[in-house]
Amino acid sequence: LNPPILVFDIGFQLSFLATVAIIYGTPVLQNILRTKQPGFLNWRLLLLMTLSAQLLTAPLLIFYFDQFPLLSFIANILVLGVIPYVTVLGLVMAAVYFIFAPAAAIISWAVAFMINYATGVINLFAQISLPVGPALNTALVAVYYGLLIWLWQKYQSPDSYWSEGKIYGLVK
């Protein structure tokens, strides 16, 4: 109803920047670190995706909330691995429910286990958070993003996933 409100919504800004970072920043980090292999259980890819999202959202977090939780990086890596499985199993569970509800209940145990794991990790790291809060103003945030854009353009490879039709080696 009011599209301009999205521009000024902090949650939208952070979600948008994290998505941009994952799509554009992860391949750049792969080029900078010279790694194209996702690693066992995609750990290397998850690490790069998390680092990319953290690099792009950190200035806004500091700007709006005057702090950045350093341990959120580790928490994100630990949680990010289960999120795709929760999503897929949740969709399967919903579809199976319409066919045979008791089978959906069994699937829900796996989904609940993964959600409890993610919630537990989040709660644990929220309790032991180490916030960092350097003072940032609009000019410093603009300079930071300008440097990131310059780095991304410098290290964006012409044979990146865009030209190959692949996303980080996950789609073959």
C-alpha positions as CSV (number, residue, x, y, z in Angstrom):
1,L,0.0,0.0,0.0
2,N,2.9,2.3,0.7
3,P,6.0,1.3,-1.2
4,P,8.2,4.2,-0.1
5,I,8.0,2.9,3.5
6,L,10.2,-0.1,2.4
7,V,13.1,2.2,1.7
8,F,13.0,3.5,5.3
9,D,12.3,0.2,7.0
10,I,15.5,-1.1,8.7
11,G,14.5,-4.7,8.4
12,F,13.9,-4.3,4.7
13,Q,17.3,-2.6,4.3
14,L,19.1,-5.3,6.2
15,S,17.4,-8.1,4.3
16,F,18.0,-6.5,1.0
17,L,21.7,-5.9,1.7
18,A,22.1,-9.5,3.0
19,T,20.5,-10.9,-0.2
20,V,22.7,-8.6,-2.4
21,A,25.7,-9.7,-0.5
22,I,25.0,-13.4,-0.9
23,I,24.3,-13.1,-4.6
24,Y,27.0,-10.7,-5.6
25,G,29.5,-10.8,-2.7
26,T,30.0,-14.5,-2.3
27,P,31.5,-15.0,-5.8
28,V,33.8,-12.0,-5.2
29,L,35.0,-13.5,-2.0
30,Q,35.6,-16.8,-3.8
31,N,37.7,-14.9,-6.3
32,I,39.6,-13.0,-3.6
33,L,40.3,-16.1,-1.6
34,R,40.8,-18.3,-4.7
35,T,38.4,-21.0,-3.6
36,K,35.6,-22.4,-5.8
37,Q,35.0,-25.6,-3.9
38,P,32.0,-25.5,-1.5
39,G,33.8,-27.8,1.0
40,F,32.4,-30.7,3.1
41,L,28.7,-30.1,3.8
42,N,29.2,-26.7,2.0
43,W,31.1,-25.3,5.0
44,R,33.4,-23.1,2.9
45,L,30.5,-21.8,0.9
46,L,28.4,-21.1,4.1
47,L,31.4,-19.3,5.6
48,L,31.8,-17.1,2.5
49,M,28.1,-16.4,2.3
50,T,28.0,-15.4,6.0
51,L,31.1,-13.2,5.7
52,S,29.7,-11.5,2.7
53,A,26.3,-10.8,4.4
54,Q,28.1,-9.6,7.5
55,L,30.4,-7.3,5.6
56,L,27.4,-5.6,3.8
57,T,25.1,-5.3,6.8
58,A,27.6,-4.4,9.5
59,P,27.7,-0.7,8.8
60,L,23.9,-0.4,9.0
61,L,23.7,-2.4,12.2
62,I,26.3,-0.1,13.8
63,F,24.7,3.0,12.3
64,Y,21.2,2.2,13.5
65,F,21.9,0.3,16.7
66,D,25.3,1.6,17.7
67,Q,26.7,-1.9,18.0
68,F,27.7,-5.0,16.0
69,P,27.7,-8.4,17.8
70,L,31.0,-10.0,16.8
71,L,29.9,-13.5,17.7
72,S,27.0,-13.3,15.3
73,F,29.4,-14.4,12.6
74,I,29.9,-17.8,14.3
75,A,26.2,-18.1,15.1
76,N,25.2,-17.5,11.5
77,I,27.6,-20.1,10.2
78,L,26.2,-22.7,12.7
79,V,22.6,-21.9,11.9
80,L,22.9,-21.3,8.2
81,G,23.5,-25.0,7.4
82,V,20.1,-26.2,8.7
83,I,17.9,-23.4,7.3
84,P,17.5,-25.0,3.7
85,Y,16.6,-28.3,5.3
86,V,14.0,-26.7,7.6
87,T,12.5,-25.0,4.5
88,V,12.4,-28.1,2.3
89,L,11.2,-30.4,5.0
90,G,8.6,-27.9,6.1
91,L,7.2,-27.7,2.6
92,V,7.3,-31.5,2.3
93,M,5.6,-31.8,5.7
94,A,2.8,-29.4,4.6
95,A,2.2,-31.3,1.4
96,V,2.3,-34.7,3.1
97,Y,-0.2,-33.4,5.7
98,F,-2.9,-33.3,3.1
99,I,-2.2,-36.9,2.0
100,F,-1.5,-38.6,5.4
101,A,-1.4,-36.5,8.5
102,P,0.4,-39.0,10.7
103,A,3.3,-39.1,8.3
104,A,3.5,-35.3,8.4
105,A,3.7,-35.6,12.2
106,I,6.8,-37.8,11.9
107,I,8.4,-35.3,9.5
108,S,7.6,-32.5,11.9
109,W,9.8,-34.1,14.5
110,A,12.8,-33.6,12.2
111,V,11.8,-30.1,11.5
112,A,11.2,-29.3,15.2
113,F,14.7,-30.8,16.0
114,M,16.4,-28.5,13.5
115,I,14.4,-25.5,14.6
116,N,15.2,-26.2,18.2
117,Y,18.9,-26.5,17.3
118,A,18.8,-23.1,15.5
119,T,16.9,-21.5,18.3
120,G,19.4,-22.9,20.9
121,V,22.4,-21.6,19.0
122,I,20.8,-18.2,18.6
123,N,19.9,-18.0,22.3
124,L,23.4,-19.2,23.3
125,F,25.2,-16.6,21.3
126,A,22.7,-13.9,22.3
127,Q,23.7,-14.6,26.0
128,I,27.5,-14.4,25.3
129,S,27.4,-11.6,22.8
130,L,30.4,-9.3,22.5
131,P,29.0,-6.1,21.0
132,V,31.3,-3.6,19.2
133,G,30.1,-0.1,18.6
134,P,32.4,2.3,16.8
135,A,30.8,5.6,16.0
136,L,29.7,5.8,12.4
137,N,28.1,8.7,10.5
138,T,26.5,8.8,7.1
139,A,29.8,9.8,5.4
140,L,31.7,6.9,6.8
141,V,29.0,4.4,5.8
142,A,29.0,5.8,2.3
143,V,32.8,5.5,2.1
144,Y,32.7,1.9,3.4
145,Y,30.1,0.9,0.8
146,G,32.0,2.7,-1.9
147,L,35.1,0.7,-1.1
148,L,33.1,-2.5,-1.1
149,I,31.6,-1.7,-4.5
150,W,35.1,-1.0,-5.8
151,L,36.4,-4.3,-4.5
152,W,33.5,-6.2,-5.9
153,Q,34.0,-4.7,-9.3
154,K,37.8,-5.3,-9.2
155,Y,37.5,-9.0,-8.2
156,Q,34.3,-10.0,-10.1
157,S,35.5,-12.7,-12.4
158,P,34.3,-12.8,-16.0
159,D,33.9,-16.6,-15.6
160,S,31.8,-16.2,-12.5
161,Y,28.6,-18.1,-11.9
162,W,26.6,-15.6,-13.9
163,S,28.3,-16.6,-17.2
164,E,28.2,-20.3,-16.4
165,G,24.6,-20.3,-15.3
166,K,25.7,-21.6,-11.9
167,I,25.2,-20.3,-8.4
168,Y,28.3,-21.0,-6.3
169,G,28.6,-24.5,-7.6
170,L,25.4,-25.6,-6.0
171,V,23.4,-25.7,-9.3
172,K,25.1,-28.0,-11.8
